[in-house]
């Protein structure tokens, strides 16, 4: 993996980590159960993407 590719993967990991934490925090604050459930699904999606990027290293 080139250094440029490594920088891309590290950047993507940072973005996915941020999205995971934001969606987790938001789903806990929402009062609408359907919306909260949807945001929790997004958290799972970002967790999966984070793990896929992590596996590239």
Secondary structure, DSSP 8 states (H G I E B T S, - for coil): --HHHHHHHHHHHHHHHHHHHHHHHHHHH---HHHHHHHHHHHHHHHHHHHHHHHT-
